[in-house]
Amino acid sequence: MNVKGWVRNCIDGSVEIVAEGEEDALFKLINEVKKGPPAAVVENVDVSWEEYRGEFDDFVIIR
């Protein structure tokens, strides 16, 4: 999706994502997150915006 950052599953069943990229790419990511994968039930998506820091080289899944 042309974003950089990370994603992880939290103990409480939520998912945390930190992502950087062009605004259009980030909105596409947010829209996909709101849909979720086929077996998921997405109840809520909270989004907070921060200044771009350029701190990531790629996008990784933290396990």
N, C-alpha and C positions, 0 to 999 in steps of 0.2 A: 504493500500500500504506500510505499515511499515515505515511511515514517521510521524514526529511530527511537529506541527506549527499551522498555521491558514490560512484561506482564507476569503476574503470579496469582495463583489461587490462595485465598486466605482460609484460615482454620474455620471461620464462621460461614463459609460457603460463598462469600463474595469474591470478586475478582478485582485486583488492583492493577491499573495500567498507568505508566508514566511514558508519555510519548512527545516527541518533537517532530516538527516538519512544517511544510507549507500549510497555510490555513485550510485550503480546500482538501488536502489529504487528511488533515485531522478531523474535519467534519465528516468525511467519508468513513473514517475509522469509527467515530462516535455513532454514526448511523448503523454500521455493522454490529457494533457492540450492543446497541439497543435491540437488534434482532436476535443475536446470540446464535449458537450452533443449533442444528435441528432438534436435539434432545433437551436443550436448555429452557428454563423458564426465567426470563429477565423481568424482575419486578421493578427495578429502579436503576437509573444511571445518574450519578452525580458527577458533574464536570466542574473543574476549577482551572482557570487559566493563569499562567505565570509568564514572565518575560523569558524569551528564548535564551538559552545558555550555551547551546552547542556542546553538551557534555557527553553525547552518545555517538558511537561509531556504527552501530547496527541495532537491530531489534532482537531481543532474546527472551526466551521463556525461562523464568526462574523456577526451579523445581525444589 
